[in-house]
Amino acid sequence: MPANRRPPRERIILIGLSSLMAAGLALGSLGFWQGGHDSMGASPQTSWYFAEGTTRAGFEEYVCLLNPQSTPTTAYFKYMLGTGEVIEKSYTIEADKRATVSVGAEIPPENDVAIVISATQPVVAERPMYFAYRSLRPEWMTIDRNAIAASLGWGEIYRGDTTQKRVALTFDVEGRDGATVILDILHNYGLRCTFFVLGGFADGNPDIIQRMAVEGHELANHAWSHYQFSKLSADQIRSELARTEELIRALTGFTTKPYFRYPYGDRTSADTRVVNGEGYLSVYWTVDPQDWRGISASALYSRVVSQTRPGSIVLMHTILPDQKAGALPAIINDLQASGYELVTLTELLFHEP
């Protein structure tokens, strides 16, 4: 759909998204128009009903209230989730004022929702919804990643193209709360990054992995279990890779190939030959701030910013949400202010012909 065209009814988009999610398709390859809203103006009344809404990734939904009365009004909201849960909230709107309620801030993410509003005095209610996608396909999807790995001779890498002032922030996916914080921050900055997914984590948190895919992030393999690979047999290594690849494909429609990162970075040259044989390039790192040790947000910021150079692959983990909330925005701001472009691993490795 062209960016300047509005769908005839928002419901069509919502049904399409839900159906595709249920089918496990690769939503990150799709594009939705940016901005705009579906709302209506009407005479003030005490009851309002919005039968359909969502807090799924890629959507931002609000309820705008106008109180035209000469005294304050209280609006009682009943959020009726697709899961059957009901959440009740109330909001006060001052006389002759408007108020905006962020639906996503009031109910859990990844929910479909109907809203019933009852006000103590007649108000006007509108329900805008904004779509967050910026383009039909993320840049990394347009690049032949296997060709990149082949051009590098497979084996192992620890940095990208040093001739361009580009950096890849990469995250090993091992914790839910940290992943949510990181995804929220990246969404706010309009950035897409590369996530190395632990299969065992994905098995218990499929919604997080699907959100990564929907928001256009690049998914890579971090094995199924967080074992030391130097202690595994070749068959065990193949199983670790294959189980994760199979699950991520089922959840998102995307392959994790051709990128793999060893748990702990623990490997032998024989291990890497096995990994290469399974279609994966071993991805080490340039900058390791050791965030997993529980360092402060300021220490994480300082280590990343001071050690980053053109072509750096920065390693972080989706753990310690407070640490990430305190450090990641400052890391992004300062690296961009220094002229760095923050990209996915594929974009970092790609050389323009």
C-alpha positions as CSV (number, residue, x, y, z in Angstrom):
1,M,0.0,0.0,0.0
2,P,1.5,3.4,-1.0
3,A,2.6,5.5,2.0
4,N,0.2,8.3,1.1
5,R,-2.8,6.0,0.8
6,R,-5.1,5.3,3.7
7,P,-6.7,1.9,4.0
8,P,-10.5,2.1,3.7
9,R,-11.0,0.6,7.2
10,E,-8.4,0.1,9.9
11,R,-10.1,-3.2,10.7
12,I,-8.8,-4.7,7.5
13,I,-5.2,-4.1,8.5
14,L,-5.8,-5.5,12.0
15,I,-7.4,-8.7,10.8
16,G,-4.6,-9.1,8.3
17,L,-2.0,-8.7,11.0
18,S,-3.7,-11.1,13.4
19,S,-4.1,-13.7,10.6
20,L,-0.5,-13.5,9.6
21,M,0.7,-13.8,13.1
22,A,-1.4,-16.9,13.6
23,A,0.1,-18.3,10.4
24,G,3.7,-17.6,11.6
25,L,4.5,-15.5,8.6
26,A,7.4,-13.1,8.3
27,L,5.7,-9.8,9.1
28,G,9.0,-7.9,9.1
29,S,9.0,-8.2,5.3
30,L,5.7,-6.3,5.0
31,G,5.1,-2.6,5.1
32,F,2.3,-0.5,6.5
33,W,1.6,3.2,6.0
34,Q,3.1,5.5,8.4
35,G,1.0,7.8,10.7
36,G,-2.6,8.8,10.3
37,H,-5.6,7.7,12.4
38,D,-9.1,6.3,12.3
39,S,-11.3,8.4,14.6
40,M,-14.6,10.2,14.5
41,G,-16.1,13.4,15.8
42,A,-19.6,13.4,17.4
43,S,-21.8,15.2,19.9
44,P,-20.8,14.7,23.6
45,Q,-22.3,11.7,25.3
46,T,-21.7,9.7,28.5
47,S,-21.1,6.3,26.9
48,W,-18.6,5.3,24.1
49,Y,-17.7,1.9,22.7
50,F,-14.7,1.0,20.6
51,A,-15.0,-2.6,19.6
52,E,-11.5,-3.1,18.2
53,G,-8.0,-2.1,19.0
54,T,-4.5,-3.6,19.6
55,T,-1.3,-3.2,21.5
56,R,0.6,-5.4,19.1
57,A,4.1,-4.5,18.0
58,G,4.1,-1.8,15.3
59,F,0.9,0.0,16.5
60,E,0.4,2.9,18.8
61,E,-3.2,3.4,20.1
62,Y,-4.7,6.3,22.0
63,V,-8.0,7.5,23.3
64,C,-8.5,11.3,23.1
65,L,-11.2,12.8,25.4
66,L,-12.7,16.3,25.2
67,N,-14.7,17.6,28.1
68,P,-16.8,20.6,26.9
69,Q,-18.5,21.0,30.3
70,S,-17.9,23.7,32.8
71,T,-16.9,21.3,35.6
72,P,-14.4,18.4,35.7
73,T,-15.6,15.0,34.4
74,T,-14.4,11.5,35.3
75,A,-14.2,8.9,32.6
76,Y,-14.3,5.2,33.6
77,F,-12.5,2.9,31.1
78,K,-13.2,-0.9,30.9
79,Y,-10.4,-2.5,28.7
80,M,-11.7,-5.9,27.5
81,L,-8.7,-8.0,26.4
82,G,-8.8,-10.8,23.8
83,T,-7.6,-13.1,26.6
84,G,-10.8,-12.5,28.5
85,E,-9.1,-10.3,31.1
86,V,-10.8,-7.0,32.0
87,I,-8.8,-4.0,33.3
88,E,-10.6,-1.0,34.7
89,K,-9.2,2.5,35.0
90,S,-10.5,6.0,35.6
91,Y,-9.3,9.4,34.4
92,T,-10.3,13.0,35.3
93,I,-10.7,15.6,32.5
94,E,-10.7,19.2,33.7
95,A,-13.4,21.6,32.5
96,D,-13.2,22.6,28.9
97,K,-10.0,20.6,28.4
98,R,-8.8,17.6,26.5
99,A,-6.8,14.5,27.7
100,T,-5.0,11.7,25.9
101,V,-4.8,8.2,27.2
102,S,-2.1,5.9,25.8
103,V,-3.7,2.5,25.6
104,G,-0.4,0.7,25.3
105,A,0.7,2.2,28.6
106,E,-2.4,0.9,30.4
107,I,-2.6,-2.7,29.3
108,P,0.0,-5.4,28.5
109,P,1.6,-5.5,25.1
110,E,0.6,-7.9,22.3
111,N,-3.1,-7.8,23.2
112,D,-6.3,-7.1,21.2
113,V,-8.7,-5.0,23.1
114,A,-12.2,-3.5,23.1
115,I,-12.8,-0.4,25.2
116,V,-16.0,0.7,26.9
117,I,-16.1,4.3,28.3
118,S,-18.6,5.7,30.8
119,A,-18.4,9.3,31.8
120,T,-20.0,11.2,34.7
121,Q,-20.9,14.0,32.2
122,P,-21.1,14.0,28.3
123,V,-17.7,14.0,26.6
124,V,-16.4,13.5,23.1
125,A,-14.1,10.4,22.6
126,E,-11.9,9.6,19.6
127,R,-9.6,6.7,19.1
128,P,-6.5,7.4,17.0
129,M,-4.1,4.6,15.9
130,Y,-0.7,5.1,14.4
131,F,1.3,2.6,12.4
132,A,5.0,2.5,13.1
133,Y,6.6,0.9,10.0
134,R,8.8,3.1,7.9
135,S,9.5,1.1,4.8
136,L,8.5,-2.1,2.9
137,R,11.6,-4.0,3.8
138,P,14.5,-3.4,6.2
139,E,17.8,-2.7,4.5
140,W,19.4,-6.0,5.7
141,M,16.7,-8.0,4.0
142,T,17.7,-6.7,0.6
143,I,21.3,-8.1,0.9
144,D,22.4,-11.6,0.1
145,R,23.8,-12.7,3.5
146,N,25.2,-16.0,2.3
147,A,27.1,-14.2,-0.4
148,I,28.6,-12.0,2.4
149,A,29.6,-15.1,4.4
150,A,31.2,-16.7,1.3
151,S,33.1,-13.6,0.5
152,L,34.6,-13.7,4.0
153,G,35.6,-17.3,3.6
154,W,33.1,-18.4,6.3
155,G,35.3,-19.1,9.3
156,E,34.9,-16.4,12.0
157,I,34.7,-12.6,12.1
158,Y,35.1,-10.1,14.9
159,R,34.6,-6.8,13.1
160,G,33.0,-5.4,10.0
161,D,34.0,-2.9,7.3
162,T,36.4,-0.5,8.9
163,T,36.3,1.9,6.0
164,Q,32.9,3.2,6.9
165,K,31.9,4.9,10.2
166,R,29.3,2.2,10.9
167,V,28.8,0.1,14.1
168,A,26.6,-2.9,14.9
169,L,25.0,-3.1,18.3
170,T,24.3,-6.8,18.8
171,F,22.4,-8.5,21.6
172,D,22.5,-12.0,22.9
173,V,18.9,-12.8,23.7
174,E,18.8,-14.4,27.2
175,G,16.4,-12.3,29.3
176,R,12.8,-11.2,28.8
177,D,12.6,-7.9,30.7
178,G,15.9,-6.6,29.3
179,A,14.7,-7.6,25.8
180,T,11.5,-5.6,26.2
181,V,13.4,-2.5,27.4
182,I,15.9,-2.7,24.5
183,L,13.2,-3.2,21.9
184,D,11.3,-0.2,23.3
185,I,14.4,2.0,23.1
186,L,15.3,0.8,19.6
187,H,11.7,1.5,18.5
188,N,11.9,5.0,19.8
189,Y,15.1,5.7,17.9
190,G,13.9,3.9,14.7
191,L,16.8,1.5,14.8
192,R,17.1,-2.1,13.7
193,C,19.8,-4.3,15.2
194,T,20.9,-8.0,15.2
195,F,19.7,-10.3,17.9
196,F,21.5,-13.6,18.6
197,V,18.6,-15.8,19.9
198,L,19.0,-18.6,22.5
199,G,16.6,-21.3,21.4
200,G,15.6,-22.2,24.9
201,F,14.7,-18.6,25.6
202,A,12.7,-18.4,22.4
203,D,10.8,-21.5,23.3
204,G,9.5,-19.9,26.5
205,N,9.1,-16.4,25.1
206,P,7.8,-16.6,21.6
207,D,6.1,-13.2,21.7
208,I,9.4,-11.5,22.3
209,I,11.0,-13.2,19.2
210,Q,7.9,-12.4,17.1
211,R,8.1,-8.8,18.1
212,M,11.8,-8.6,17.0
213,A,10.8,-10.0,13.6
214,V,7.8,-7.7,13.2
215,E,9.8,-4.7,14.1
216,G,12.4,-5.5,11.4
217,H,15.3,-6.7,13.5
218,E,17.8,-9.3,12.2
219,L,17.7,-12.7,14.0
220,A,20.8,-14.9,14.4
221,N,21.5,-18.2,16.2
222,H,22.9,-18.4,19.7
223,A,22.4,-22.2,20.1
224,W,19.6,-23.8,22.1
225,S,21.3,-24.2,25.4
226,H,24.0,-22.0,26.9
227,Y,26.6,-24.7,26.9
228,Q,30.4,-24.5,26.4
229,F,30.7,-25.7,22.8
230,S,34.3,-26.8,23.3
231,K,32.9,-29.6,25.5
232,L,30.2,-30.7,22.9
233,S,30.5,-33.4,20.2
234,A,30.0,-32.4,16.6
235,D,26.5,-34.0,16.6
236,Q,25.6,-32.1,19.7
237,I,26.7,-28.9,18.1
238,R,24.6,-29.6,15.0
239,S,21.6,-30.4,17.2
240,E,22.0,-27.1,19.1
241,L,22.0,-25.1,15.9
242,A,19.2,-27.1,14.2
243,R,16.7,-26.9,17.1
244,T,17.1,-23.1,17.3
245,E,16.8,-22.6,13.6
246,E,13.7,-24.8,13.4
247,L,11.9,-22.9,16.2
248,I,12.8,-19.4,14.9
249,R,11.6,-20.3,11.4
250,A,8.3,-21.6,12.9
251,L,7.8,-18.5,15.0
252,T,8.8,-15.9,12.4
253,G,9.3,-17.3,9.0
254,F,12.9,-16.1,9.1
255,T,16.1,-18.1,9.0
256,T,18.9,-17.5,11.6
257,K,21.5,-18.3,8.9
258,P,24.2,-17.4,8.3
259,Y,25.2,-15.9,11.7
260,F,26.0,-17.8,14.8
261,R,27.6,-16.7,18.1
262,Y,29.0,-19.2,20.6
263,P,27.7,-19.0,24.2
264,Y,30.5,-17.6,26.3
265,G,32.5,-17.2,23.0
266,D,33.8,-20.7,23.9
267,R,35.0,-22.6,20.8
268,T,37.7,-24.5,19.1
269,S,38.8,-24.4,15.5
270,A,37.2,-27.8,15.0
271,D,33.9,-26.5,16.4
272,T,34.0,-23.6,13.9
273,R,34.5,-26.1,11.0
274,V,31.3,-27.9,12.2
275,V,29.4,-24.6,12.5
276,N,30.5,-23.5,9.0
277,G,29.4,-26.8,7.6
278,E,25.9,-26.2,8.9
279,G,25.7,-22.9,7.0
280,Y,26.8,-20.5,9.7
281,L,29.5,-17.8,10.0
282,S,31.0,-17.6,13.5
283,V,30.4,-14.0,14.8
284,Y,32.7,-12.9,17.7
285,W,32.9,-9.3,18.8
286,T,35.1,-6.2,18.8
287,V,33.7,-4.6,22.0
288,D,32.7,-6.6,25.1
289,P,31.6,-4.3,27.9
290,Q,30.8,-7.3,30.1
291,D,27.4,-6.0,30.9
292,W,26.5,-9.5,32.3
293,R,28.7,-8.8,35.4
294,G,26.1,-6.3,36.6
295,I,28.1,-3.2,36.0
296,S,26.4,0.2,36.4
297,A,24.7,1.9,33.5
298,S,27.4,4.6,33.5
299,A,30.1,2.0,33.3
300,L,28.3,0.2,30.4
301,Y,28.0,3.5,28.6
302,S,31.6,4.4,29.1
303,R,33.0,1.1,28.0
304,V,31.0,0.9,24.8
305,V,31.5,4.5,23.7
306,S,35.2,4.6,24.5
307,Q,36.0,1.3,22.8
308,T,33.9,1.7,19.7
309,R,35.7,2.2,16.3
310,P,34.5,2.1,12.7
311,G,33.4,-1.5,12.0
312,S,33.0,-2.5,15.6
313,I,30.7,-5.3,16.6
314,V,29.4,-4.5,20.0
315,L,28.2,-7.3,22.3
316,M,25.5,-6.8,24.9
317,H,22.9,-9.1,26.5
318,T,19.1,-8.7,27.0
319,I,19.4,-8.8,30.7
320,L,19.5,-6.2,33.6
321,P,16.7,-4.0,32.2
322,D,17.5,-1.0,34.5
323,Q,21.1,-1.1,33.3
324,K,20.0,-1.0,29.7
325,A,17.4,1.7,30.3
326,G,20.1,3.9,31.9
327,A,22.8,3.3,29.3
328,L,21.4,2.4,25.9
329,P,19.8,5.8,25.0
330,A,23.1,7.6,26.0
331,I,25.1,5.1,23.9
332,I,23.0,5.7,20.9
333,N,22.9,9.5,21.3
334,D,26.7,9.8,21.7
335,L,27.6,7.4,18.9
336,Q,25.3,9.1,16.5
337,A,26.6,12.5,17.6
338,S,30.1,11.2,16.8
339,G,29.0,10.4,13.3
340,Y,28.4,6.7,13.6
341,E,25.6,5.0,11.8
342,L,24.1,2.2,13.8
343,V,23.3,-0.8,11.6
344,T,22.6,-4.5,11.6
345,L,25.4,-7.0,11.3
346,T,24.6,-7.6,7.6
347,E,24.8,-3.9,6.8
348,L,28.1,-3.6,8.7
349,L,29.6,-6.5,6.7
350,F,28.3,-5.5,3.3
351,H,30.6,-3.8,0.8
352,E,28.9,-1.7,-1.9
353,P,29.9,-3.1,-5.3
